[in-house]
């Protein structure tokens, strides 16, 4: 009787853990999808995320999921209207983003996924590391730069990007 009870409890705990893991990624993308209202500032250096601003103009960023682990960001304000695709990774109370596809290859010198130890993007996650920590250890070298992400506690999004040869920084809060 005790053995059956222990097995039943173990099965319930396993189901709860599995459900919680599945829900985390879905909740993350649902919570970052949407419209962010803020400002777009001209920056002095794309590689410096604490850019010097030269005024700012009202801008909007519309974030939507395009694929598993990938978002599309449509950023517009003034004469600027651009759309770019980013990969996203959970990290504690943030969701951080990284370039995707050929933009990733041009920036870091290899295609995304070539650093992973086994099949699938996160299947070799170890030692309780967050998705972001795993991404950094498998895909990047020390000193590789990144340009923004989502602050889940403040429902805000900030990202620095290059458009028509100029560097811009969007900062906004979810509407």
Backbone as a chain_set.jsonl record, in Angstrom:
{"seq": "XXXXXXXXXXXXXXXXXXXXXXXXXXXXXXXXXXXXXXXXXXXXXXXXXXXXXXXXXXXXXXXXXXXXXXXXXXXXXXXXXXXXXXXXXXXXXXXXXXXXXXXXXXXXXXXXXXXXXXXXXXXXXXXXXXXXXXXXXXXXXXXXXXXXXXXXXXXXXXXXXXXXXXXXXXXXXXX", "coords": {"N": [[0.816, -1.186, 0.0], [1.9, 1.285, 0.874], [3.894, 1.546, -1.011], [2.46, 1.882, -3.414], [1.253, 4.333, -2.864], [3.498, 6.008, -2.683], [4.45, 5.804, -5.314], [2.298, 6.925, -6.682], [2.34, 9.557, -5.666], [4.853, 10.365, -6.588], [4.388, 10.255, -9.363], [2.453, 12.275, -9.647], [3.935, 14.534, -8.812], [5.905, 14.551, -10.803], [4.327, 15.066, -13.066], [3.362, 17.624, -12.403], [5.784, 19.067, -12.341], [6.599, 18.779, -15.028], [4.488, 20.076, -16.37], [4.787, 22.668, -15.326], [7.287, 23.401, -16.398], [6.705, 23.401, -19.147], [4.832, 25.449, -19.262], [6.241, 27.762, -18.588], [7.829, 28.779, -20.808], [5.786, 29.345, -22.644], [4.281, 31.228, -21.218], [6.19, 33.227, -21.02], [6.587, 34.153, -23.702], [3.98, 35.004, -24.289], [3.761, 37.06, -22.486], [5.597, 38.933, -23.396], [4.784, 39.554, -25.932], [3.132, 42.074, -27.794], [2.348, 45.615, -27.755], [4.646, 48.218, -27.422], [5.166, 51.363, -26.134], [7.164, 54.171, -26.506], [10.317, 55.812, -26.709], [12.57, 56.678, -29.352], [15.893, 56.958, -29.775], [18.693, 58.593, -31.177], [21.795, 57.092, -31.369], [25.296, 57.108, -30.431], [26.976, 54.98, -30.813], [26.58, 51.744, -31.832], [27.583, 49.493, -30.56], [27.835, 50.187, -27.958], [25.864, 49.907, -25.344], [25.036, 51.78, -23.526], [24.278, 54.219, -24.798], [24.889, 57.535, -26.037], [22.416, 59.885, -26.14], [20.679, 61.89, -28.499], [18.408, 63.706, -28.154], [15.069, 62.551, -28.674], [12.447, 60.659, -30.179], [8.932, 60.064, -30.313], [7.972, 56.69, -30.379], [7.045, 53.368, -31.452], [7.024, 49.914, -30.705], [6.119, 46.885, -31.972], [5.675, 43.681, -30.9], [5.801, 40.328, -31.8], [5.352, 36.772, -31.804], [7.16, 34.667, -33.982], [8.198, 32.178, -34.412], [9.168, 29.2, -32.617], [10.94, 30.306, -29.935], [11.591, 32.67, -31.187], [11.1, 36.054, -32.146], [9.371, 38.715, -33.846], [10.033, 42.086, -34.385], [8.515, 45.074, -34.947], [9.421, 48.213, -35.416], [8.728, 51.613, -35.2], [8.62, 55.132, -35.847], [8.592, 58.619, -36.343], [10.521, 59.101, -39.214], [11.39, 56.538, -39.29], [10.972, 53.128, -39.906], [11.041, 49.911, -39.398], [11.537, 46.357, -39.435], [12.618, 43.602, -37.589], [14.064, 40.39, -36.777], [14.448, 38.475, -33.849], [16.031, 36.196, -31.575], [14.822, 34.892, -28.476], [15.436, 34.531, -24.943], [14.843, 33.224, -21.757], [15.761, 34.631, -18.614], [16.019, 34.664, -15.415], [14.297, 37.348, -14.075], [14.025, 38.518, -16.517], [13.796, 38.692, -20.101], [15.997, 38.073, -22.494], [17.449, 39.114, -25.615], [18.776, 38.077, -28.811], [20.522, 38.389, -31.89], [19.379, 36.825, -34.96], [19.621, 34.167, -37.412], [21.148, 35.141, -40.483], [21.967, 37.654, -39.607], [22.962, 37.091, -37.069], [25.117, 35.444, -37.812], [26.725, 37.265, -39.296], [27.43, 39.046, -37.265], [28.677, 37.446, -35.245], [30.24, 35.516, -36.481], [29.605, 32.826, -36.993], [27.011, 30.429, -37.695], [23.904, 30.392, -35.845], [23.401, 27.833, -33.424], [25.493, 26.163, -34.008], [27.15, 25.848, -31.872], [25.989, 24.161, -30.076], [25.834, 21.226, -28.067], [24.361, 18.917, -28.493], [21.478, 17.566, -30.257], [19.043, 20.039, -31.005], [18.062, 23.214, -29.631], [18.037, 23.757, -26.774], [18.431, 21.353, -25.55], [20.673, 20.383, -24.288], [20.989, 21.671, -21.901], [22.396, 22.424, -18.771], [23.125, 21.98, -15.252], [21.196, 23.667, -14.032], [21.188, 26.092, -15.362], [19.979, 29.19, -16.778], [17.979, 29.788, -19.757], [19.245, 31.866, -21.125], [21.853, 31.897, -20.002], [22.679, 29.408, -20.881], [22.575, 29.788, -23.67], [24.553, 31.771, -23.909], [26.845, 30.354, -23.053], [27.027, 28.292, -24.937], [26.888, 29.481, -27.496], [28.413, 31.802, -27.678], [31.403, 33.828, -27.422], [33.585, 35.112, -24.882], [33.043, 38.509, -24.288], [31.415, 38.954, -26.495], [28.826, 40.936, -27.829], [25.543, 42.133, -26.891], [22.267, 43.55, -27.37], [19.96, 44.289, -25.911], [16.669, 43.734, -24.372], [13.871, 42.412, -22.494], [12.418, 43.711, -19.593], [10.839, 42.093, -17.265], [9.614, 42.713, -14.842], [9.053, 45.422, -14.95], [7.625, 45.59, -17.244], [8.82, 46.423, -19.645], [10.742, 47.242, -22.629], [13.819, 47.353, -24.218], [16.062, 48.122, -26.831], [18.885, 48.244, -28.95], [19.597, 49.103, -32.243], [20.687, 49.01, -35.716], [19.861, 51.117, -38.35], [19.64, 51.946, -41.654], [22.379, 52.667, -41.631], [22.618, 54.167, -39.329], [22.668, 54.325, -35.768], [20.277, 53.376, -33.404], [18.304, 53.579, -30.411], [15.668, 51.995, -28.927], [13.328, 52.47, -26.349], [10.79, 51.431, -24.312], [7.514, 50.994, -22.756], [5.103, 48.453, -22.095], [1.943, 48.637, -23.571]], "CA": [[0.0, 0.0, 0.0], [2.783, 2.446, 0.944], [4.618, 1.621, -2.265], [1.547, 2.457, -4.392], [1.086, 5.737, -2.512], [4.733, 6.696, -3.069], [4.485, 5.869, -6.769], [1.274, 7.892, -7.084], [2.849, 10.885, -5.331], [5.941, 10.628, -7.526], [3.797, 10.529, -10.677], [1.819, 13.589, -9.582], [5.01, 15.528, -8.77], [6.515, 14.582, -12.127], [3.382, 15.742, -13.94], [3.365, 19.038, -12.03], [7.059, 19.637, -12.795], [6.562, 18.832, -16.483], [3.541, 21.121, -16.735], [5.393, 23.957, -14.973], [8.339, 23.688, -17.379], [6.066, 23.711, -20.41], [4.107, 26.695, -19.141], [7.165, 28.882, -18.454], [8.166, 29.37, -22.087], [4.576, 29.906, -23.22], [3.969, 32.441, -20.476], [7.191, 34.237, -21.346], [6.304, 34.781, -24.997], [2.708, 35.722, -24.21], [3.922, 38.274, -21.706], [6.37, 39.946, -24.125], [4.066, 39.955, -27.146], [2.282, 43.24, -27.62], [2.779, 46.926, -28.233], [5.442, 48.998, -26.477], [5.183, 52.777, -26.474], [8.333, 54.78, -25.885], [11.095, 56.766, -27.497], [13.648, 56.2, -30.196], [16.96, 57.944, -29.671], [19.866, 58.396, -32.008], [22.925, 56.734, -30.528], [26.609, 57.397, -30.992], [27.728, 53.751, -31.063], [25.722, 50.576, -31.694], [28.185, 48.508, -29.673], [27.8, 50.708, -26.6], [24.448, 49.918, -24.992], [24.719, 52.987, -22.762], [24.531, 55.19, -25.848], [24.604, 58.945, -25.829], [21.228, 60.199, -26.933], [20.58, 63.234, -29.067], [16.968, 63.891, -28.212], [14.328, 61.32, -28.877], [11.139, 60.882, -30.765], [7.947, 59.061, -29.937], [8.086, 55.504, -31.221], [6.292, 52.185, -31.061], [7.567, 48.613, -31.098], [5.124, 45.82, -31.91], [6.396, 42.421, -30.74], [4.972, 39.139, -32.006], [6.094, 35.529, -31.957], [7.188, 34.168, -35.346], [8.59, 30.779, -34.361], [9.56, 28.814, -31.271], [12.171, 30.971, -29.529], [11.892, 33.769, -32.095], [10.1, 37.112, -32.224], [9.494, 39.763, -34.843], [9.837, 43.401, -33.786], [8.252, 46.145, -35.899], [9.703, 49.451, -34.689], [8.476, 52.755, -36.062], [8.457, 56.446, -35.246], [9.204, 59.596, -37.24], [10.78, 58.534, -40.545], [11.932, 55.191, -39.125], [10.011, 52.033, -39.953], [11.839, 48.719, -39.674], [11.152, 45.114, -38.777], [13.736, 42.675, -37.463], [13.771, 39.144, -36.078], [15.376, 38.193, -32.759], [15.8, 35.041, -30.709], [14.637, 35.323, -27.094], [15.856, 33.563, -23.94], [14.488, 33.626, -20.397], [16.874, 34.776, -17.668], [15.479, 35.186, -14.151], [13.128, 38.209, -14.274], [14.183, 39.178, -17.807], [13.904, 37.91, -21.329], [17.034, 38.741, -23.269], [17.354, 38.814, -27.038], [19.999, 37.958, -29.593], [20.308, 38.363, -33.332], [19.047, 35.508, -35.491], [19.945, 33.893, -38.806], [22.353, 35.727, -41.089], [22.431, 38.768, -38.763], [23.789, 36.443, -36.05], [26.354, 34.993, -38.465], [27.539, 38.439, -39.607], [27.924, 39.647, -36.016], [29.48, 36.568, -34.391], [31.146, 34.702, -37.278], [29.125, 31.459, -37.201], [25.55, 30.321, -37.663], [23.388, 29.957, -34.542], [23.176, 26.396, -33.296], [26.716, 25.394, -34.222], [27.832, 25.642, -30.606], [25.257, 23.259, -29.191], [26.489, 19.945, -27.885], [23.516, 17.824, -28.954], [20.421, 18.069, -31.122], [18.074, 20.949, -30.399], [18.636, 24.423, -29.059], [18.225, 23.778, -25.332], [18.369, 19.996, -25.016], [21.867, 20.071, -23.511], [20.986, 22.582, -20.771], [22.962, 21.727, -17.623], [23.403, 22.63, -13.972], [20.205, 24.665, -13.659], [21.421, 27.386, -15.996], [18.838, 29.749, -17.478], [18.107, 29.701, -21.213], [20.233, 32.87, -21.535], [23.185, 31.405, -19.619], [22.978, 28.313, -21.799], [22.851, 30.422, -24.97], [25.858, 32.439, -23.833], [27.943, 29.387, -22.955], [27.12, 27.465, -26.144], [26.909, 30.22, -28.761], [29.182, 33.048, -27.676], [32.717, 33.962, -26.813], [33.647, 36.202, -23.92], [33.116, 39.81, -24.935], [30.377, 39.13, -27.51], [27.895, 41.967, -27.386], [24.111, 42.001, -27.1], [21.762, 44.903, -27.468], [18.728, 44.611, -25.218], [15.758, 42.702, -23.925], [12.628, 42.754, -21.808], [12.393, 43.728, -18.134], [9.515, 41.551, -16.993], [9.026, 43.354, -13.671], [8.578, 46.757, -15.324], [6.909, 45.47, -18.519], [9.485, 47.329, -20.579], [11.581, 46.668, -23.668], [14.841, 48.241, -24.746], [16.898, 47.451, -27.818], [19.685, 49.102, -29.814], [19.71, 48.505, -33.577], [21.212, 49.856, -36.783], [18.914, 51.299, -39.442], [20.206, 52.825, -42.695], [23.708, 53.145, -41.243], [22.581, 54.952, -38.089], [22.386, 53.526, -34.583], [19.125, 53.857, -32.648], [17.924, 52.835, -29.221], [14.26, 52.074, -28.545], [13.014, 52.151, -24.961], [9.359, 51.642, -24.117], [6.763, 50.152, -21.83], [3.989, 47.762, -22.73], [0.656, 49.336, -23.542]], "C": [[0.87, 1.263, 0.0], [3.522, 2.644, -0.373], [3.745, 2.261, -3.347], [1.34, 3.944, -4.133], [2.311, 6.539, -2.939], [4.821, 6.849, -4.582], [3.485, 6.897, -7.279], [1.747, 9.317, -6.829], [3.956, 11.28, -6.3], [5.406, 10.968, -8.916], [3.153, 11.91, -10.705], [2.881, 14.688, -9.588], [5.692, 15.661, -10.127], [5.624, 15.33, -13.105], [3.358, 17.243, -13.662], [4.647, 19.711, -12.525], [7.078, 19.788, -14.312], [5.651, 19.954, -16.962], [4.124, 22.498, -16.444], [6.466, 24.341, -15.973], [7.736, 24.084, -18.716], [5.424, 25.095, -20.371], [5.045, 27.902, -19.128], [7.454, 29.548, -19.789], [6.946, 29.992, -22.752], [4.19, 31.197, -22.521], [4.928, 33.571, -20.839], [6.855, 34.929, -22.658], [4.991, 35.538, -24.963], [2.879, 37.027, -23.453], [4.773, 39.316, -22.423], [5.692, 40.366, -25.422], [3.199, 41.165, -26.837], [2.924, 44.501, -28.142], [3.485, 47.675, -27.107], [5.513, 50.433, -26.993], [6.368, 53.413, -25.76], [9.003, 55.793, -26.786], [12.183, 56.037, -28.276], [14.694, 57.301, -30.212], [18.1, 57.586, -30.606], [21.049, 58.142, -31.094], [24.244, 57.018, -31.208], [27.365, 56.139, -31.363], [26.841, 52.549, -30.803], [26.269, 49.603, -30.667], [28.206, 48.962, -28.224], [26.338, 50.835, -26.192], [24.066, 51.074, -24.08], [24.989, 54.185, -23.673], [24.21, 56.609, -25.416], [23.411, 59.281, -26.705], [21.269, 61.646, -27.385], [19.101, 63.532, -29.25], [16.292, 62.549, -28.371], [12.999, 61.643, -29.499], [10.213, 59.77, -30.329], [8.032, 57.901, -30.915], [7.279, 54.367, -30.617], [7.047, 50.949, -31.527], [6.453, 47.587, -30.901], [5.864, 44.494, -31.933], [5.424, 41.26, -30.921], [5.858, 37.921, -32.2], [6.012, 35.085, -33.41], [7.47, 32.675, -35.395], [8.944, 30.46, -32.912], [10.903, 29.457, -30.942], [12.527, 32.176, -30.362], [10.744, 34.77, -32.107], [10.401, 38.035, -33.4], [9.198, 41.077, -34.137], [9.666, 44.415, -34.911], [8.376, 47.449, -35.121], [9.51, 50.627, -35.647], [8.248, 54.016, -35.239], [9.187, 57.452, -36.106], [9.342, 58.986, -38.629], [11.258, 57.095, -40.48], [10.806, 54.174, -39.108], [10.784, 50.783, -40.352], [11.29, 47.522, -38.909], [12.366, 44.208, -38.738], [13.315, 41.49, -36.612], [14.862, 38.883, -35.053], [15.031, 36.863, -32.107], [15.646, 35.557, -29.292], [14.942, 34.175, -26.139], [15.476, 34.076, -22.56], [15.749, 33.676, -19.535], [16.342, 35.473, -16.416], [14.255, 36.058, -14.426], [13.205, 39.0, -15.578], [14.031, 38.168, -18.935], [14.862, 38.694, -22.207], [16.992, 38.263, -24.707], [18.726, 38.794, -27.699], [19.617, 37.955, -31.064], [19.994, 36.951, -33.796], [19.543, 35.39, -36.93], [21.224, 34.523, -39.304], [22.866, 36.924, -40.291], [23.332, 38.235, -37.651], [25.145, 36.06, -36.65], [27.271, 36.171, -38.778], [28.166, 39.043, -38.352], [28.939, 38.761, -35.308], [30.367, 35.58, -35.155], [30.776, 33.241, -37.443], [27.607, 31.46, -37.13], [25.084, 29.926, -36.26], [23.132, 28.459, -34.555], [24.436, 25.574, -33.462], [27.465, 25.131, -32.929], [27.157, 24.649, -29.689], [25.832, 21.857, -29.232], [25.668, 18.764, -28.353], [22.403, 18.395, -29.799], [19.46, 18.96, -30.349], [18.745, 22.085, -29.665], [18.907, 24.333, -27.564], [18.281, 22.379, -24.723], [19.587, 19.628, -24.184], [22.056, 21.045, -22.346], [21.455, 21.84, -19.516], [23.042, 22.617, -16.392], [22.45, 23.767, -13.623], [20.41, 26.025, -14.297], [20.147, 27.867, -16.691], [19.046, 29.568, -18.975], [19.188, 30.66, -21.706], [21.655, 32.409, -21.2], [23.615, 30.276, -20.549], [23.343, 28.848, -23.185], [24.244, 31.05, -24.966], [27.006, 31.432, -23.799], [28.11, 28.566, -24.224], [27.364, 28.254, -27.423], [27.883, 31.395, -28.815], [30.55, 32.908, -27.03], [32.654, 35.111, -25.813], [33.809, 37.513, -24.677], [32.117, 40.016, -26.057], [29.315, 40.074, -26.968], [26.445, 41.63, -27.737], [23.484, 43.364, -26.861], [20.409, 45.161, -26.833], [17.903, 43.424, -24.795], [14.568, 43.288, -23.197], [12.832, 42.681, -20.297], [10.978, 43.327, -17.735], [8.84, 42.217, -15.791], [8.428, 44.712, -14.007], [7.819, 46.773, -16.649], [7.489, 46.416, -19.569], [10.401, 46.567, -21.531], [12.562, 47.733, -24.13], [15.73, 47.485, -25.711], [17.607, 48.488, -28.688], [19.868, 48.395, -31.147], [20.252, 49.526, -34.568], [20.172, 49.903, -37.894], [19.489, 52.327, -40.403], [21.529, 53.457, -42.266], [23.754, 53.976, -39.979], [22.179, 54.033, -36.942], [21.277, 54.183, -33.77], [18.879, 52.982, -31.439], [16.441, 53.09, -28.95], [14.146, 51.72, -27.085], [11.548, 52.444, -24.747], [8.746, 50.698, -23.113], [5.534, 49.615, -22.555], [2.688, 48.518, -22.51], [-0.402, 48.436, -22.974]], "O": [[0.622, 2.195, -0.766], [3.749, 3.776, -0.799], [4.228, 3.092, -4.116], [1.26, 4.732, -5.075], [2.177, 7.629, -3.495], [5.22, 7.901, -5.08], [3.786, 7.656, -8.201], [1.574, 10.19, -7.68], [3.987, 12.414, -6.778], [5.92, 11.875, -9.571], [3.295, 12.637, -11.688], [2.733, 15.678, -10.304], [6.019, 16.769, -10.551], [6.112, 16.141, -13.892], [3.336, 18.045, -14.596], [4.593, 20.813, -13.072], [7.523, 20.814, -14.827], [6.014, 20.703, -17.869], [3.961, 23.411, -17.254], [6.549, 25.506, -16.362], [8.219, 25.019, -19.354], [5.476, 25.829, -21.358], [4.671, 28.968, -19.616], [7.337, 30.768, -19.899], [7.053, 31.056, -23.361], [3.807, 32.164, -23.18], [4.524, 34.728, -20.95], [6.84, 36.158, -22.724], [4.891, 36.615, -25.55], [2.199, 38.007, -23.757], [4.68, 40.496, -22.086], [5.998, 41.431, -25.958], [2.61, 41.268, -25.761], [3.913, 44.462, -28.874], [2.984, 47.753, -25.985], [5.876, 50.677, -28.144], [6.556, 53.221, -24.559], [8.349, 56.53, -27.524], [12.637, 54.952, -27.911], [14.419, 58.432, -30.612], [18.422, 56.413, -30.794], [21.28, 58.895, -30.149], [24.301, 57.153, -32.43], [28.31, 56.206, -32.15], [26.392, 52.347, -29.674], [25.495, 48.95, -29.968], [28.567, 48.181, -27.344], [25.645, 51.752, -26.633], [22.878, 51.326, -23.88], [25.814, 55.046, -23.366], [23.371, 56.843, -24.546], [23.415, 58.981, -27.899], [21.836, 62.508, -26.714], [18.607, 63.602, -30.375], [16.931, 61.51, -28.207], [12.485, 62.754, -29.368], [10.656, 58.665, -30.014], [8.15, 58.099, -32.124], [6.889, 54.396, -29.45], [7.636, 50.939, -32.608], [5.914, 47.441, -29.804], [6.601, 44.209, -32.877], [4.369, 41.208, -30.289], [6.978, 38.028, -32.7], [4.939, 35.116, -34.012], [7.031, 31.986, -36.315], [9.009, 31.361, -32.075], [11.901, 29.178, -31.607], [13.649, 32.673, -30.271], [9.572, 34.393, -32.082], [11.533, 38.119, -33.876], [8.232, 41.178, -33.382], [10.565, 44.594, -35.733], [7.541, 47.755, -34.27], [10.049, 50.64, -36.754], [7.76, 53.975, -34.11], [10.297, 57.176, -36.561], [8.387, 58.418, -39.16], [11.51, 56.487, -41.52], [9.817, 54.331, -38.392], [11.142, 50.619, -41.518], [10.657, 47.672, -37.864], [13.068, 44.06, -39.739], [12.359, 41.559, -35.84], [16.049, 39.045, -35.338], [13.869, 36.455, -32.09], [16.268, 36.556, -28.93], [14.74, 33.006, -26.467], [15.752, 35.227, -22.225], [16.672, 32.878, -19.702], [16.23, 36.698, -16.365], [13.264, 35.56, -14.959], [12.538, 40.022, -15.732], [14.126, 36.958, -18.734], [14.582, 39.823, -22.61], [16.554, 37.147, -24.989], [19.687, 39.399, -27.223], [18.508, 37.561, -31.427], [20.307, 35.984, -33.101], [19.846, 36.392, -37.579], [22.26, 34.458, -38.643], [24.068, 37.19, -40.289], [24.347, 38.85, -37.324], [26.19, 36.326, -36.057], [28.477, 36.086, -38.547], [29.309, 39.499, -38.384], [29.955, 39.256, -34.819], [31.167, 34.875, -34.54], [31.57, 32.475, -37.989], [26.997, 32.376, -36.577], [25.791, 29.203, -35.558], [22.703, 27.892, -35.56], [24.455, 24.4, -33.094], [28.339, 24.265, -32.896], [27.693, 24.324, -28.63], [26.258, 21.365, -30.278], [26.227, 17.694, -28.593], [22.378, 19.602, -30.04], [19.11, 18.682, -29.202], [19.851, 21.944, -29.144], [19.952, 24.81, -27.122], [18.187, 22.234, -23.504], [19.542, 18.649, -23.439], [23.174, 21.219, -21.86], [20.967, 20.748, -19.227], [23.027, 23.844, -16.487], [22.857, 24.734, -12.981], [19.86, 27.018, -13.82], [19.334, 27.059, -17.139], [20.145, 29.236, -19.42], [19.961, 30.316, -22.6], [22.557, 32.523, -22.031], [24.775, 30.2, -20.953], [24.316, 28.399, -23.793], [25.015, 30.877, -25.91], [28.03, 31.639, -24.449], [29.23, 28.178, -24.558], [27.991, 27.738, -28.349], [28.148, 31.926, -29.894], [30.809, 32.015, -26.224], [31.778, 35.972, -25.892], [34.62, 37.611, -25.597], [31.97, 41.138, -26.54], [28.954, 40.014, -25.793], [26.16, 40.951, -28.724], [24.087, 44.231, -26.228], [19.757, 46.15, -27.169], [18.346, 42.277, -24.842], [14.293, 44.486, -23.269], [13.361, 41.695, -19.787], [10.039, 44.115, -17.85], [7.612, 42.277, -15.734], [7.42, 45.113, -13.425], [7.415, 47.834, -17.125], [6.76, 47.109, -20.278], [10.78, 45.423, -21.284], [12.181, 48.872, -24.4], [16.112, 46.344, -25.45], [17.009, 49.479, -29.106], [20.25, 47.226, -31.186], [20.274, 50.728, -34.306], [19.665, 48.869, -38.328], [19.791, 53.452, -40.007], [21.767, 54.64, -42.511], [24.824, 54.447, -39.591], [21.433, 53.074, -37.137], [21.323, 55.379, -33.483], [19.204, 51.795, -31.437], [16.012, 54.23, -28.769], [14.789, 50.779, -26.619], [11.097, 53.568, -24.969], [9.37, 49.731, -22.676], [5.008, 50.228, -23.485], [2.386, 48.972, -21.407], [-1.561, 48.838, -22.864]]}, "num_chains": 1, "name": "protein.A"}
